[in-house]
Amino acid sequence: MSSSSPAARLAPAAAAAPLSLCAREPHVPADRLVAEMVPPPRFDAVRFDTYIPDPNQPSQTEAVRVLEGFAAGLGGAPGGDSGRRRLFGFGKPAKPVPAGPRGVYLDGGYGVGKTHLLASLWHATPAEPALKAFGTFVELTNLVGALGFQQTVRTLSGHRLLCIDEFELDDPGDTVLVSTLLGKLVEAGVALAATSNTLPGKLGEGRFAAADFLREIQGLSAHFRALRIDGEDYRHRGLPQAPPPYTDELVTKTAYATEGASLDGFADLLEHLAKVHPSRYGALTDGLTAVCLTGVRPVPDQSTALRLVVLADRLYDREVPVLASGLPFDQLFSEEMLKGGYRKKYFRAISRLTALARDAGRLTGTP
């Protein structure tokens, strides 16, 4: 946080200073990336029976039925009793599985409970946690970057199930990388499950020359049975709109009064995110009880916006409330961005930040 920021000028003289995201530059070893491939804290306790389908959306009830059956069918580890050894790169490869879909793909708008269902599938699959992996698409590509492709294949081939949340293909390199990786894992007998706002045959649409990579995209689609989940965003279903932004004074006062809270100027935070790899954004938020931001304003460009989306996802996963001054979160992204190829990511970020802003109301002592 820069010394000239409004938060610094408004700081209570006698209070202990809050934490700062901008002062953190975490190092995340590769083994932590693997160990953390489990459902995030927000989804620790979710199960199929805690998912409440919208009675007006039969596709939600159908998705639960299909996923329960899918989980029940994953009774045998793909590598037999060698699965644990192959987690570390040893043992013989599993026998190839029959051709045809080896996974399920949950497609639907943001806020219909796809991550809840994906985490419920992970919990319901009859295997010890070491043989199940759960991560976002970004976390999966980061794992490949940390371990290398071949070691990632060896590490994940011993798993019974790989769950990939927020499946998005943002560039041609990722298309080929993930298509090849999932193909190798399916050959090893690993079951797949994924969520996205885009059907597997439409991945990459609007973001790059998808026609040039049609073979890879169709190869991805062949691995999955697609399940459409309709409905409105449950985070705002029947609830009031997010609270309007607070004043700089209240945000700063709350940051100083809340143990474990961070306080940063929004512009300073955006600048800092460019210096930290997105694979470290989870570690960036370690131990935080709240994030307090002053001077929220529209993000200046698409690269900055995409980094903010990843941070919003990590904060939401960890249930960290966000208290902010400046503009409301639905004004973060320009109209051009909200009409572009990444629009679904931006709408998801707005939805999640709005939910976290509502959570932050309890910190201020206001209704």
C-alpha positions in Angstrom: 0.0 0.0 0.0 1.6 3.3 -1.0 2.1 5.9 1.7 0.1 8.4 -0.3 -3.0 6.3 -0.5 -6.2 7.5 1.2 -6.0 4.5 3.5 -2.6 5.6 4.8 -3.8 9.1 5.4 -6.9 7.9 7.2 -5.1 5.4 9.4 -5.9 5.6 13.2 -2.8 6.9 14.9 -2.8 4.4 17.9 -4.0 1.3 16.2 -1.8 -1.6 15.0 -1.5 -1.6 11.2 -3.4 -4.2 9.2 -1.8 -6.6 6.8 -1.2 -5.7 3.2 -1.6 -7.9 0.1 0.9 -5.7 -1.6 3.6 -6.6 0.9 3.2 -10.3 0.2 5.3 -12.2 -2.4 4.6 -15.8 -1.5 6.7 -18.8 -2.8 4.6 -21.9 -3.5 6.6 -25.2 -3.8 5.3 -27.7 -6.3 4.4 -30.2 -3.6 2.0 -27.7 -2.1 0.3 -27.3 -5.5 -0.3 -31.1 -5.5 -1.3 -31.3 -1.9 -3.9 -28.5 -2.3 -5.7 -30.2 -5.1 -8.8 -30.8 -2.9 -12.1 -28.9 -2.7 -11.5 -25.4 -1.2 -12.7 -24.5 2.3 -16.0 -23.1 1.1 -16.8 -26.6 -0.3 -15.4 -28.8 2.5 -18.8 -29.8 3.9 -20.9 -29.8 0.7 -22.6 -33.1 -0.4 -25.2 -34.0 -2.9 -27.9 -33.9 -0.2 -26.9 -30.3 0.7 -27.5 -29.2 -2.8 -31.0 -27.7 -3.1 -32.3 -27.9 -6.7 -34.5 -25.2 -7.9 -38.0 -26.9 -8.3 -38.4 -24.8 -11.5 -35.2 -26.2 -13.1 -35.5 -30.0 -13.5 -32.0 -30.1 -15.0 -30.6 -29.5 -11.6 -32.3 -32.6 -10.1 -31.2 -34.6 -13.1 -27.6 -33.5 -12.6 -27.6 -34.8 -9.0 -29.0 -38.1 -10.1 -26.4 -38.6 -12.9 -23.5 -37.5 -10.7 -24.5 -39.8 -7.9 -24.5 -42.7 -10.3 -21.2 -41.6 -11.8 -19.6 -41.5 -8.3 -21.0 -45.0 -7.4 -19.4 -46.4 -10.6 -15.9 -45.2 -9.5 -15.4 -48.1 -7.2 -12.0 -49.4 -8.5 -8.8 -47.5 -8.6 -7.5 -47.2 -12.2 -4.1 -48.6 -11.3 -5.2 -51.3 -8.9 -3.1 -51.5 -5.8 -0.3 -49.7 -7.6 -2.2 -46.5 -7.6 -0.5 -45.0 -4.6 3.0 -45.9 -5.8 2.2 -44.4 -9.2 1.2 -41.1 -7.5 4.9 -40.6 -7.2 5.8 -41.8 -10.7 6.3 -45.5 -10.1 4.5 -48.7 -11.0 3.0 -50.0 -14.3 0.5 -47.9 -16.3 -3.2 -48.9 -16.0 -4.9 -50.7 -18.7 -6.6 -48.5 -21.3 -10.2 -47.9 -20.7 -12.8 -48.5 -23.4 -13.5 -45.8 -26.0 -16.3 -43.2 -25.3 -16.9 -40.6 -22.7 -14.9 -41.1 -19.5 -16.2 -38.1 -17.7 -19.0 -35.7 -17.0 -19.1 -32.0 -18.0 -21.4 -29.6 -16.1 -22.4 -26.7 -18.3 -24.4 -23.7 -17.1 -24.4 -20.1 -16.1 -22.6 -18.7 -13.1 -24.2 -19.3 -9.7 -26.3 -22.5 -10.5 -24.2 -24.6 -8.1 -21.8 -26.4 -10.5 -18.8 -26.1 -8.1 -21.0 -27.4 -5.3 -21.9 -30.5 -7.4 -18.3 -31.0 -8.5 -17.1 -30.9 -5.0 -19.9 -33.3 -3.9 -18.8 -35.7 -6.6 -15.2 -35.6 -5.2 -16.5 -36.3 -1.7 -18.8 -39.1 -2.9 -16.2 -40.9 -4.9 -15.1 -44.0 -2.9 -11.4 -43.3 -2.8 -8.9 -41.9 -0.3 -8.1 -38.2 -0.9 -4.6 -39.0 -2.2 -6.3 -40.7 -5.2 -8.7 -37.8 -6.0 -7.7 -34.4 -7.4 -9.7 -31.2 -7.5 -8.6 -27.9 -8.9 -9.5 -25.1 -11.2 -8.4 -25.1 -14.8 -5.8 -22.4 -13.9 -4.5 -24.5 -11.1 -4.1 -27.5 -13.4 -2.1 -25.5 -16.0 0.0 -24.1 -13.2 0.7 -27.6 -12.0 2.0 -28.5 -15.4 4.2 -25.4 -15.3 5.6 -26.4 -11.9 6.1 -30.1 -12.4 6.5 -30.4 -16.2 4.2 -32.3 -18.5 5.5 -35.8 -18.0 5.7 -35.6 -14.3 2.2 -34.2 -14.1 1.0 -37.2 -16.2 2.8 -39.6 -13.8 1.5 -37.8 -10.7 -2.2 -37.7 -11.8 -2.3 -41.1 -13.6 -2.6 -42.9 -10.2 -5.8 -41.0 -9.4 -9.3 -42.4 -9.7 -10.8 -39.0 -10.4 -9.7 -35.6 -11.6 -12.2 -32.7 -11.1 -11.5 -29.5 -13.0 -13.5 -26.4 -12.0 -14.0 -23.4 -14.2 -12.8 -25.1 -17.4 -11.7 -22.4 -19.8 -9.3 -22.3 -22.8 -7.8 -18.9 -23.1 -5.2 -19.6 -25.8 -4.2 -22.2 -28.4 -1.3 -23.4 -26.3 -3.6 -24.3 -23.4 -5.9 -26.1 -25.8 -3.2 -28.5 -27.0 -1.7 -28.9 -23.6 -4.9 -29.8 -21.8 -6.2 -31.9 -24.6 -3.0 -34.0 -24.6 -2.9 -34.2 -20.8 -6.5 -35.4 -20.5 -6.0 -37.9 -23.3 -3.0 -39.4 -21.4 -5.0 -39.5 -18.1 -8.0 -41.2 -19.8 -5.7 -43.8 -21.2 -4.5 -44.4 -17.7 -8.0 -45.0 -16.5 -8.6 -41.7 -14.7 -12.2 -40.5 -14.6 -12.8 -36.8 -15.4 -15.3 -34.2 -14.2 -15.4 -30.6 -15.2 -17.5 -27.4 -14.9 -17.7 -24.5 -17.2 -20.0 -21.9 -18.6 -19.2 -23.1 -22.1 -20.0 -26.5 -23.7 -16.9 -28.5 -24.5 -17.4 -28.2 -28.2 -17.5 -24.4 -27.9 -14.4 -23.9 -25.7 -12.2 -21.1 -26.9 -15.0 -19.5 -28.9 -14.5 -15.8 -29.2 -11.0 -15.8 -27.8 -8.8 -17.2 -30.5 -9.1 -18.9 -33.9 -11.0 -21.9 -32.6 -11.3 -23.4 -36.1 -7.6 -23.8 -36.2 -7.8 -26.0 -33.1 -11.0 -27.8 -33.9 -9.4 -31.2 -33.7 -8.1 -30.6 -30.2 -11.4 -29.1 -29.0 -13.4 -32.0 -30.4 -10.9 -34.4 -28.8 -11.7 -32.8 -25.4 -15.4 -33.0 -26.0 -15.2 -36.7 -26.7 -14.0 -37.4 -23.2 -17.1 -36.0 -21.6 -20.9 -36.5 -21.3 -22.2 -33.0 -21.1 -24.9 -32.1 -18.5 -26.7 -28.8 -18.9 -27.7 -27.1 -15.6 -30.2 -24.3 -16.0 -31.1 -21.7 -13.4 -30.4 -18.3 -11.9 -27.5 -17.3 -9.8 -28.2 -18.8 -6.4 -25.9 -16.3 -4.7 -28.4 -13.6 -5.4 -31.6 -15.6 -5.6 -34.2 -13.9 -3.4 -31.5 -11.7 -1.7 -31.1 -7.9 -1.7 -28.6 -6.3 -4.0 -25.0 -6.0 -2.8 -24.4 -3.2 -0.4 -23.1 0.1 -2.0 -19.4 0.8 -1.5 -18.4 2.2 1.9 -16.4 5.4 2.5 -12.6 5.3 2.7 -12.9 6.2 6.4 -15.1 3.3 7.3 -13.1 0.8 5.2 -9.9 1.9 6.9 -11.4 2.0 10.4 -12.8 -1.5 9.9 -9.4 -2.8 8.6 -7.7 -1.6 11.8 -10.4 -3.0 14.0 -10.5 -6.5 12.4 -7.7 -8.9 13.4 -6.2 -10.5 10.3 -7.6 -8.1 7.8 -5.6 -6.6 5.0 -5.8 -3.0 3.7 -4.7 -1.8 0.3 -5.4 0.8 -2.3 -7.2 -0.9 -5.2 -4.8 0.6 -7.8 -1.8 -0.6 -5.7 -3.2 -4.1 -5.5 -3.8 -4.3 -9.3 -0.2 -3.3 -9.8 1.1 -5.8 -7.4 -0.9 -8.7 -8.9 1.1 -8.2 -12.1 4.2 -9.2 -10.1 2.8 -12.4 -8.6 2.1 -15.5 -10.7 -1.6 -16.4 -10.5 -0.7 -19.9 -9.1 0.4 -18.0 -5.9 -2.8 -16.0 -5.4 -4.2 -18.6 -3.0 -1.0 -18.3 -0.9 -1.4 -14.5 -1.2 -4.5 -14.7 0.9 -3.2 -17.2 3.5 -4.4 -16.3 7.0 -6.6 -13.3 6.0 -9.9 -12.8 7.7 -11.0 -9.9 5.4 -9.8 -7.9 2.5 -10.3 -4.1 2.7 -9.8 -2.1 -0.4 -10.0 1.7 -1.0 -10.6 3.5 -4.3 -12.1 0.6 -6.3 -12.3 1.7 -10.0 -12.7 0.1 -13.4 -9.8 -2.1 -14.3 -7.7 -0.6 -17.1 -7.1 -3.5 -19.4 -7.9 -7.1 -20.1 -4.7 -8.6 -18.6 -5.3 -6.9 -15.4 -9.0 -7.9 -15.4 -8.1 -11.6 -15.9 -5.7 -11.5 -12.9 -8.4 -9.9 -10.8 -10.8 -12.8 -11.8 -8.3 -15.3 -10.4 -7.9 -13.4 -7.2 -11.7 -13.2 -6.9 -12.0 -16.9 -7.3 -9.4 -17.6 -4.6 -11.1 -15.2 -2.2 -14.4 -16.8 -2.8 -13.1 -20.3 -2.4 -11.6 -19.3 1.0 -14.7 -17.3 2.1 -12.7 -14.1 2.7 -15.2 -11.1 2.9 -14.3 -8.0 0.8 -15.0 -4.5 2.1 -14.4 -1.7 -0.4 -14.8 2.0 -1.2 -15.0 3.6 -4.6 -17.2 2.1 -7.3 -19.5 -1.0 -6.9 -18.1 -4.2 -8.2 -20.6 -4.4 -11.1 -18.7 -1.4 -12.6 -15.2 -3.1 -12.5 -15.3 -4.2 -16.2 -16.0 -2.1 -19.2 -18.9 -2.7 -21.5 -16.5 -3.9 -24.2 -15.1 -6.5 -21.8 -18.5 -7.7 -20.8 -19.3 -8.3 -24.4 -16.0 -10.0 -25.3 -14.7 -13.5 -25.2 -14.0 -13.5 -21.5 -17.4 -12.1 -20.5 -18.4 -15.2 -18.6 -15.3 -15.0 -16.4 -16.1 -11.3 -15.7 -19.7 -12.0 -14.8 -18.5 -14.8 -12.5 -16.1 -12.5 -10.8 -18.8 -9.8 -10.3 -21.1 -12.5 -8.9 -18.5 -13.8 -6.4 -17.2 -10.4 -5.3 -20.8 -9.2 -4.8 -21.4 -12.2 -2.5 -18.2 -11.4 -0.6 -19.1 -7.7 -0.3 -22.4 -8.8 1.3 -20.5 -11.0 3.7 -18.3 -8.0 4.7 -21.3 -6.1 6.0 -21.1 -7.8 9.3 -17.6 -6.4 9.9 -18.8 -2.8 9.8 -21.5 -3.2 12.4 -24.1 -2.0 9.9 -27.2 -3.9 8.8 
